[in-house]
């Protein structure tokens, strides 16, 4: 089995990390993306040019800069450029529609947006312009007054936007010494990113974390899993997510690993790339590996280089772990638990844990982090008894951006982050999640928050009330089911409502079942009794299915 390696932890900021990695791995391949290969030296040079170009665009320390793009090499360069300029990275989900993305841009006050044209058939600039109404101004999107520039990483260049090459050329306006001074001025406690997580209150919340927090957390993460120089990491998890970003390309830079971006999961393409590109590390939710194992051409592909896998986000059958080891050649399979508010990681199994432990638990606390199970009064419960999982340590977020109220509700006066997840801890300190965060369900590895989906559904206009619950699904783990009450005089079919959802929200949020009801079950205070909806959901599945 793979053992942890000994790359020293001698960096406090992401620019420092990049510099140290150049010293250790300079001419090794940092990124391979199609016909583009960048060594660590070349990656640093490209990042410095992006930093100077951003400075030429007026980006100061603390300014927010967004990226709305799939997994491509330019994403990494742009992000490192943002960090070098002292900016705060704001990733945007590529499945978002214009309304969702404009909320993130407006809330964060992002000054610059990096994006692409044509990914999954989307015109992201047009989506933004169609979603935001405002007075005519000099900004690229009328109605987003803080957004000064849109830079196209790939694809066509709509009017009012800047192509990537033209943006990079701006670095000549700022001398190299000024760029290096800016990067060196970044501190461990400075914000590195704001990741917007879909919220149980109906609107995404911006989770703030610092350079030092993230580097310490993922140094521990890479140490536990045994990521090592020479590994080739096919990053299927999206860069806009903590797993694709922090556990993905940032961890790869830390350990001298080659980043191999993969924009959209397709089992045949992934299997082909594993063999052709000698992939050693492949992460993903359990559904990804179930799909790969079910592929009829599995045996035709060379999987001999695979050795390391990190999975989670759902319960895992022991048989799946055994099949992954036998049929996919994984030597090390590790599961864990994390949330965006804890830098993406809180507990992990260890490389030498047995298959039952890996499948049935989410591991134990990472070093220097406390994990406790508490009752409703905040008192620790005995081992083996359920309660709320709370986390305390260096990995706990700085707070929600521009939302002190929600921050205080989530982090108590003693520094404990209240996850809202119900868990049980065994005598070894390993946890097992027994219930979802409030009403959240997980579809194919994506967290789905009913309150947010309900808020979007009501924008359609024909609904008076709606309630969304997660229901079991053999392939995706869980999918959404929407119970809808029509406004008086309104008449809309479930297929029409489904089509509207597909046009106005990320695909993973779109309910797979829609049923119309006369009223929702309410308690005495008027709160929807979702347990009653879940109890009755199974009898309605056949008649309420929508889409393919």
N, C-alpha and C positions, 0 to 999 in steps of 0.2 A: 504493500500500500504506500501511497505517496506520503512523505513526511514534510512537515513545515520547513521552509527554507529560511536563510539567514540574511536576506537583504536588510541592511540597517535602516532604522527609522530615524532619519536625520533631516527631515524637512517639515516645515510648519505651514507652508502655503502651497497652492498648486503650482505657481511659477517656480518655487524652490524644488518641488517634486520633479518638474520637467527638467530642470538644470541637473539635478542629481542623476536622473535616468540617462541623460546624455553622457555624463561622466562614466557611467557603468556600462551602458549598452549602445553607445553612440552610433556604430555602423550596422547594428542589427535592425531588422525590419520592425518598425513600429506599427504601420498600417499597410494592409494590402486590400485594395478595393478595385476590382476589375483590372484595368491596365495601369492603375496608379499604385506605386509603391513608395512609401516614405520611410526612411530610416529615422531613428530617434533624433539625430542631428538635423535632418531635413524637417522633421515635425516641429522642432523647436524654432528653426528659422522661419517656417511658415507662420507659426503662432506669433512670433515677434512682429512679423510684417502685419498681421491682423491687428495686433495691439496698437501699433503705430497708426494704422488706417483708422481704427476706432477713435484714437486720440485726435486725428485730423478731422473726424466727424463731430468733435466736441464732447466725446464721452469722458466724464470725470469719475473719480472714485465714488462708488456708491450708486451710480446710475444703473438703471435696469435695462438689460438688453435681452430680447427674446429670440428663440429659435423655434420655428415651426416647420419641421422637415423630417424626412425618414433617416434611417441609419446610412449615412454616407460619410466619406472621409472629410468633406468640407465641414460637416457638423462639428467634428472634433477640433479641427483647426479654429473654427469660429469661437467655440466655447473656450479654448485655451487662450485665444486672443482677448476675449472678454475678461477672463480672470487676470491676465497680464495687465490689462488697463485698469484693474481695480473695480471693474464693473460687476454687476450681480446678474448671473445667468437665470433666465426665466424660460424653461422649456415649455412648449405647448404640444399637447396631444395631437398627433397627426390625424386622428379620427374625428377631431372636433369639427363642427360646422362653424360658419361665420359668427353666429350669435355667441357661441361658447368661447371662441378664440378672442373675439373683441372684448368680452368681459375680462379675460385675463390681461390683455394688453391695457385696457382702461384702468383696471384695479391696480396693476403694478406700476403704471405710469411709464411703461417702456418707451425709450427714445428711439431705439433701432430694432428692426425685425429682420432676421435672416429667414428666408423661406425658399420654396421651390415651386415650379409649375409642373402639373401633370401627374403627380404621384397619386395612384389609385383613381386617375381620371379627374382629379380636383384642380381647380383654378383657385388657389388659396387667396390671392389678391382680390379676385372677383367676389369670392365668398365674403371677405371682410367688407368690401365696398357695398355689397348688397344687404349686409346685416346692420350697418351703422348709418343712421341718418344724422346729418349735421349740416351746418352752413358751409358754403364754399370757403376754402382757405388754401394755404400753400402746402399743407401737409399731404402725404401720399394717400391717406384715407380721411376723407372729410368726416368729422365727428369723433376722431381720435386725436385730440389736440396735442398730446405729448409725443405722438409717434412722428418723428422727423424724417426717417429714412426707412425704406424697404430695400433690402439687398437680396438679389436672387442667387442662391447657391448653384442652382441648375435650372435648365429650361428657358423658355422664352422670357423676355423682359417687358412686362406691361408698361404702359406709359406711367411715368412718375416713379419708376423703380430703377435700381442700379445693378448691372450685372456683376458677378463675383470678381471677374478679372479687373474691371474698372475700380471696384472698391479696393482691392488689394493694392492697386497702383497708387492709391492715396497715401501709402506709407512713406513715399518720398517727401511728403510735406512735413514730416516729423523726423528729426534726426535720431539715429540709433541710440545714442547716449540717453536722450530723453525717454525713449521707450523702455530702456533697461532700468532707468531710475524709477519710472512708474511701477514696473513689475516688482522691483526690490522694495518699494514702499508698502506693498500689500502686507497686512499683518495676519497672524493666526486667527485673531478674533473677528476679522472683517467678514462680512457676509460673502459667501461664494455663490449662493443660489437661493431662489425662491421657487419651490415646487408647489404648484397648485393642485391640491387634492380635492376631489369632489366631496362636497360637504353634506352632512346629515341635516343641515339647516336649509338646504336648497340652493346654496351658492358655493362654488369652490373657494377654499381658503388657502392663502399663500403661506406655506411652511418655510420659515427662515432658518438656514443653518450656515455655519461658518467654515472657513478653510480648515482650521485645526480640528474641528469636530469630525468632519468627513474623512480626513486623512487618517486620524487615529482609528476611527471605526473600521475603515476598509483595509488598513494595515492589519488589524486583528482578523478581519474576515479572510483576507488572502493568506494569512498565516495558518488559520485553522484548516482551510480547504487544501492548502499545499500548492497554490498557483506558483509557477516557477519559470525562470528564464527559459526560453525555447518553446514554451507552450504556444499553441495557436488557437485562438479563442474566437469561435463563430458566435457573434453577438446577435442573437435573434430577438432578445428583449429590446423594446424600443428605447432609443436614447433619451426620449422625453421622460422616461420612468427611472426611478432611483436604481432599479436593477440593471437597466441597460447603460446608464450613465455612470453611477458610482461603483456598482459591482461589476460593470462592464469595462468601458474603455479607460476610466480613471484607474481602476485596479490593475489593468493590463500595463499601463504606463509605469505604475509603481513597481511591478515585478519583472519588467523586461519581456513582456508577452506580446506577441503579434496580434493586433486587432484586425479581425476579419468581419466587417459589417455585413449584415444581411437584412434588407429592408422589410420583406414580407415573408412570413412563414409559409412554405409549401413543402410538404414532406419529400416529394421527389427531388426538388431542388436542393434541399438540405442534405439528403442522403448523397446526392451527386457531389456536392461541395466537400463533404466530409472526406470522401475518398480522394478526390482530385487535389484538394488543398491541404491534406494531411492534418485535419483538425484534431486537437487533443481535448479541448474544453468545449462543452455544449450545455448551456443552462436552459431552463424553461419550466413552465408549470407542468403538472402531471399529464394534462390533456395533450401536450405536445408529444410526449414520449409514447402515450397510448396510440396516437395517430401514426407515429413512425413505426411502432411495432406492428400495427395492423396493415402496413403498406404491403401489397402483394409482391413487390419487387425487392423487399428488404434484403433477401439473401444474395441478390445480384451485386450489392454494393460492398466495397471494402471499408470496413469500420475498424480496422486493426489499430489505428492510431488513437482512437478515443480512450480516455482514461479517467476523466474527471467530469462530474455533473453536480450541479446545485439545483435543487427543485424545492417546491413548496407551494404555498397559496391555496392548498386544498388538502383534504385527507388523502392518504396514499395507501392503496392495498399493498400488503407485504409481497404478494405475487408480482406486482409491478416492479418493485425493487429487485427481486430475484431475476425477472425477465430482462431488466435493464443491464444487469451484470452479465447474464449469460448470453443474451442475443445482441446487445449493443456494445459489449466489450468494456463497460465501465469498471474500473478498479475501485474508484472512490465515488460514492454518492452521498451527498450531504443535504439535509433539509434544515430549515430554519424558520424563524418568525421575525417579522419586522413591520414597521409602519413608517410612513414618510416623516412623521413627527419625531422619530428616533433615528434619523439619518438613513432609514431603510433597513436597519438591522438591530435586533435586541438579543435574540437567542439563536444558537446553532447546535446541531449535532456535531460530533467529532469524527475524524476520518476513520477511527477504529471502532465505531459503534456498530452493533449488530443490525441486520436488516429489520428486525422487529422494532428496535428503538428508533431507527431512521423513519420507518413507516408510521409508527404510532405516536411519535412525539415531535415537537418542534425544537428539541434540543434544550440546552441550558444557557444561562446568561453568558455573553461574551465577556472577556476580561475587563475589570473596572466598571462594570455595569451591574446594578441591582435589579432583580426581578422578584416581585412578591405577589401573592394572591391574597386579596383582602375582601372583607364583607362590606355590607352597605354602610357601616360606620367607619370604614377605613382601617379596621383591625385585621392583622394577618390571620388567616384561617389555618387549621391544621393541614398537614400534608394529606393529599388524597381527597380533600373537600373542595368543591367548586367555589369560585368567587371571581371578582374582577382582577384582571392582570394589570399591574401598575409597574412602571419602569422609572428608574432614577439613575442618572449618570451623565457623563460628558456628552453622550449622544443625544440627549433630549434637546429639541429645537429651541431656538431663541424666542420663538413665539410665532403667532400668525401675523402676517403683514397687515398693518393698519387695522388691527382688530384685537384690542386689549381685552375686551369682554370675553370673547371666545378663548383667548389665551388663558385667562384666569380660571375659566371653567374647566380647562383641560389639564393645566399644571397647577397643583395645589401649593400652599404656602411652604410646604416642606420639600418642594422640588419633584414630587412624584407626578409622572405623566400618566393620566388615567386613560387607558386604551379603550375602555368600553367593551373589551373582549372578555368572555367568560372562559376560564381555564382551570385546570387541575395540575398541581405540581406533585411529582412523586418524591420518594425519599432521596433520590439521587439529584434532585433539583431540576429534573427535566419536566417541561410543561407539555400539556396537551390542550389544545383549544377545543372547547366543547360547544361554543355558540358564537355566532357572528357578532361583529361590532354593531350593536343596536340592530337595525334592520338590514344592514348591508348583506349582499350576496356576491359571490365571486363567479363570474362567467368566463371560463377559459383562461383564468389567470388575471382578468381585469376586475377590479373592485367596482361594484355597482351600488350606488346610494339611492334608494327609492325616493327620498325627498327631492333630490336634484332632478330625477327623471319625471316625477310628478309635476314639478314646477315647469319643466319644459313642455309636458303634455298639455297643461292648461293654456299655454300660449296658442294652441291650435284654434281655440275660440268656441268650439261646440260643447265643451265639457264644463259642467258645474263643479264636479268633484272627481277625483281619481285617487286610487291607492295602488301601489305597486309592491309586489312581494316576489321573492325568489322561489322557484319551484325546481325540483330535481330534473336533471337532464343527463342521459347516459353519456353523451359525447362531451358536453361543455361543463359538466358538474352541476351547474345551476343556470337557469335563464329567468328572465323577467315575465311576470304575468300582471297585466293591468286590469283593474276593476274600475269601470268608468260609469259615471252618472251624467247623462246628457242634460243640457239646459232645456228648459221648456221651449218647444217649437223647433228644436234642432234635430236634424236627422243626418247622421253620418255612419257609414258602414265601417266594420272593423278593418276591412281591407284598405279603405280610404285613409283611415286613421293610421294604419300601419305604414302606408306610403308616405304620409306626412312625417311620421317619426323618422323614417329612413332619410328624408331630405333635411331634417332639422336637428338631428343629434347623432353622436358617434354610434357606429354600428353596434358595439357591445351594450349600449344603453337601450337599444330598441327592444321593446317587449316582444317576445315570441308568441305570447298568448294575450288576447284582448277579449274581454267579455263585458257586456253592458248590464248594469244592475239598476234597480229603482232607487236604492239607497245603500250607503255604506254602514256597516255595524259600528255604532258609537257607544262609548261608555258615558258615565254620568257627567263627565267634564267636557264631552264633545270630541274626545280623542278617538280616532279610528282604531278599532280592535283588530289589528292585523292577524292575530292568532286565529280568529274566526275565519278570515279569508284564506289563510294557509290551510286550515283544517278542511275547508270545502273545495280547495283548488283542484284536487285530483279528479273529482267527478266532472269537472268542466273542461279538462284539457283537450279532449278530442274536438269538441265543438268550437273552442276558442282559439285554436291554432291559426296563425297567420303567416304568410310568406312561405318560402320553400323549406 
